Amino acid sequence: MVGLGMIFDDTYRPFFEQVHRQPIFDRRYGAVEVPLTAVASRTGSRAERYRESLRGVVSPFESYAGQDAVAQLMTSGVDFACVATPDDRHFEAAKTVLAAGGHLLLEKPSVLSLAELDELVALAKQNNVLAKVVYHKLLDPDHKRLRTFYADGRLRHVNNGYCSLLEPKSISGGQFAEWINGRNPGTYVAVHYIKLIDFTFGGRLKTVTASGQRGQVGPSDGTTWDSCQLRLIYEYDSGREAAFDIHTSWVTPDNFPGYVEQEVQFRFDNGVWNGHSRKRGVECTIEGETPHKTKITINNHYSAPFLEPWGERCQRGYGVEVIERFAREVALVEFGGPAGERGARLAAARDLHYDDLSADRQTVAAVQALEAILDHAAHGRPDGVVRVNDSRGGLVLYHPGSNEPEILYAPSV
Ligand SMILES: NC(=O)c1ccc[n+]([C@@H]2O[C@H](COP(=O)([O-])OP(=O)(O)OC[C@H]3O[C@@H](n4cnc5c(N)ncnc54)[C@H](O)[C@@H]3O)[C@@H](O)[C@H]2O)c1
């Protein structure tokens, strides 16, 4: 495990606890143990705290810290590594994992540029390992249902839609304070919805525009963003287009009743899909606890602690399930049949477009475009437009009033 922050605690820790109690099983590979054997983090202090609090709950693990922590971790004999470092530190860690011949599970957003994506995909291919990325929203039962309606033609042709995801101030001011300089909430969370739109509706990304606001997390003329608005235009085989607006922030007041405000609306030729994470049905007030320690509207589907009817305690949800799915994909590749057929099993696992890094191209393209547009805006050149696969290149940034477009990525996206 590389990175022991918030997402480790939300999803990876419960997964390793669960698999410590019960190995994963499938008729094709039998029972497979998935012990957490080693962790790497920046300072090692959280690892020490976890070593205490997780004693007996997960297997004993080595802890590596500092500059070459990931390289050291890879020499300790791990089969796969999960990378959950801040988003602008994914690439180096991921490269180290793949170069050492380990399977890779990378947190979203996978990487920040298509050049980085190309390098990781090539490295995974060269070393015959999996390189996968976590987008747990694809496993949210509501989003699975949306995709099922669309795939079955019951909802027809998406025309437009909006998504919003608002994080509390404690995220930008506390949890992420160490690495937030120069960052924006769009790359970090809009990416959930970029992937949802890309995976659910297919199509070709054509155009990316973006704007943002500053002044709370950092100075109003600086490079750190409080909130941003991203617009994507897609084109489908029918020749028709769709537009999607994704609004994100990490400066929502901490006493907001929902921990993370998430809303989507998609409009189709023959229908409307309206989803609201806080309105799934539960509102709970506990004196002295809500809305700070516990939120009033709680998402019990993502990763929540439960006392099961049969007495067992567990933490489960789609955020944990997505990690288990990856462990199952690795188990199938390594143990799911004769060694001589490993290549075929590897190829089949790579064909899973929901998580394979090679299928993350349009999502990474949107992220790279967003980063470039915001960077220019912070340096006095707002209102850029990125066109995808036009006559000048794969990702081309245009500025109003300038005849000199910037080629962000030359090959086709
Ligand atoms: N899937 C989701 O919904 C979701 C939610 C939160 C975060 N994330 C993703 O997970 C990643 C981490 O986010 P977080 O919220 O856990 O952040 P965090 O700031 O809470 O934790 C970051 C961790 O990375 C470690 N780290 C930093 N630099 C490192 C390096 N160079 N080498 C090794 N370890 C290093 C830190 O020590 C810390 O343990 C981000 O990419 C984020 O986008 C995903």
PDBQT file of the ligand as one rigid body, heavy atoms in Angstrom, charges set to zero:
ROOT
HETATM    1  N1  LIG A 501     -11.913   7.173  -4.721  1.00  0.00    +0.000 N 
HETATM    2  C1  LIG A 501     -12.229   8.225  -3.969  1.00  0.00    +0.000 C 
HETATM    3  O1  LIG A 501     -13.375   8.632  -3.777  1.00  0.00    +0.000 OA
HETATM    4  C2  LIG A 501     -11.140   8.976  -3.336  1.00  0.00    +0.000 A 
HETATM    5  C3  LIG A 501     -11.402   9.711  -2.193  1.00  0.00    +0.000 A 
HETATM    6  C4  LIG A 501     -10.334  10.366  -1.613  1.00  0.00    +0.000 A 
HETATM    7  C5  LIG A 501      -9.110  10.320  -2.230  1.00  0.00    +0.000 A 
HETATM    8  N2  LIG A 501      -8.920   9.612  -3.364  1.00  0.00    +0.000 N 
HETATM    9  C6  LIG A 501      -7.631   9.620  -4.052  1.00  0.00    +0.000 C 
HETATM   10  O2  LIG A 501      -6.662   8.985  -3.240  1.00  0.00    +0.000 OA
HETATM   11  C7  LIG A 501      -5.433   9.679  -3.334  1.00  0.00    +0.000 C 
HETATM   12  C8  LIG A 501      -4.987  10.057  -1.942  1.00  0.00    +0.000 C 
HETATM   13  O3  LIG A 501      -5.978  10.858  -1.351  1.00  0.00    +0.000 OA
HETATM   14  P1  LIG A 501      -6.169  10.915   0.208  1.00  0.00    +0.000 P 
HETATM   15  O4  LIG A 501      -7.495  11.565   0.410  1.00  0.00    +0.000 OA
HETATM   16  O5  LIG A 501      -5.950   9.594   0.831  1.00  0.00    +0.000 OA
HETATM   17  O6  LIG A 501      -4.970  11.925   0.568  1.00  0.00    +0.000 OA
HETATM   18  P2  LIG A 501      -4.228  12.196   1.972  1.00  0.00    +0.000 P 
HETATM   19  O7  LIG A 501      -3.572  13.501   1.872  1.00  0.00    +0.000 OA
HETATM   20  O8  LIG A 501      -5.186  11.923   3.078  1.00  0.00    +0.000 OA
HETATM   21  O9  LIG A 501      -3.107  11.040   2.030  1.00  0.00    +0.000 OA
HETATM   22  C9  LIG A 501      -2.015  10.979   1.176  1.00  0.00    +0.000 C 
HETATM   23  C10 LIG A 501      -1.055   9.878   1.638  1.00  0.00    +0.000 C 
HETATM   24  O10 LIG A 501      -0.013   9.768   0.665  1.00  0.00    +0.000 OA
HETATM   25  C11 LIG A 501       1.239   9.715   1.334  1.00  0.00    +0.000 C 
HETATM   26  N3  LIG A 501       2.249  10.259   0.428  1.00  0.00    +0.000 N 
HETATM   27  C12 LIG A 501       2.373  11.536  -0.016  1.00  0.00    +0.000 A 
HETATM   28  N4  LIG A 501       3.399  11.614  -0.874  1.00  0.00    +0.000 NA
HETATM   29  C13 LIG A 501       3.928  10.371  -0.967  1.00  0.00    +0.000 A 
HETATM   30  C14 LIG A 501       4.991   9.804  -1.697  1.00  0.00    +0.000 A 
HETATM   31  N5  LIG A 501       5.710  10.577  -2.527  1.00  0.00    +0.000 N 
HETATM   32  N6  LIG A 501       5.278   8.487  -1.535  1.00  0.00    +0.000 NA
HETATM   33  C15 LIG A 501       4.540   7.718  -0.704  1.00  0.00    +0.000 A 
HETATM   34  N7  LIG A 501       3.498   8.192  -0.002  1.00  0.00    +0.000 NA
HETATM   35  C16 LIG A 501       3.203   9.495  -0.128  1.00  0.00    +0.000 A 
HETATM   36  C17 LIG A 501       1.050  10.540   2.582  1.00  0.00    +0.000 C 
HETATM   37  O11 LIG A 501       2.018  10.156   3.550  1.00  0.00    +0.000 OA
HETATM   38  C18 LIG A 501      -0.384  10.136   2.965  1.00  0.00    +0.000 C 
HETATM   39  O12 LIG A 501      -0.324   8.936   3.704  1.00  0.00    +0.000 OA
HETATM   40  C19 LIG A 501      -5.656  10.861  -4.266  1.00  0.00    +0.000 C 
HETATM   41  O13 LIG A 501      -5.248  10.514  -5.550  1.00  0.00    +0.000 OA
HETATM   42  C20 LIG A 501      -7.142  11.032  -4.274  1.00  0.00    +0.000 C 
HETATM   43  O14 LIG A 501      -7.628  11.547  -5.514  1.00  0.00    +0.000 OA
HETATM   44  C21 LIG A 501      -9.904   8.913  -3.895  1.00  0.00    +0.000 A 
ENDROOT
TORSDOF 0
